[in-house]
Amino acid sequence: MFMGEFQHTMDSKGRLTMPAKFREGLGEKFIVTRGLDGCLFGYPQAQWNQLEEKLAEMPLAKKDARTFVRFFYSAATECEIDKQGRINIPQSLKAHANLDKNCVVIGVSNRIEIWDESKWQDFSEVAEESFDEIAENMIDFGF
């Protein structure tokens, strides 16, 4: 399980240090792709395999399903953690998440998310303001 929030700086070559706390769970190689809300999602190989199975079951006749699967897979890339604990993020993914220098890596249960620091701060402020209301709505999901 991944949890916590960690600030890291991306170097000029596009390398980002993965939090030491996450490295074992991610494994030597893991998958990074476009996420929702303007961030990147990172999945350990086992979680990615489970997600692939679910995506393969999506109905090809539905345009939204085709679009989502294309968007999700087209940017997916295997990242390898180097000896210094860093990964190299491709330019297309950096552009999607507006990653430049200051980044935040958060743990979200079975995945990690990589955010531009200012975008994460904006998201967090809005979410905090409506957290009680969101929590009340979670009852619909059996929470």
Summary of the structure (lengths in Angstrom):
residues: 143
radius of gyration: 15.9
end to end distance: 18.6
largest distance: 45.2
contacts: 382
relative contact order: 0.23
helix: 43%
strand: 30%
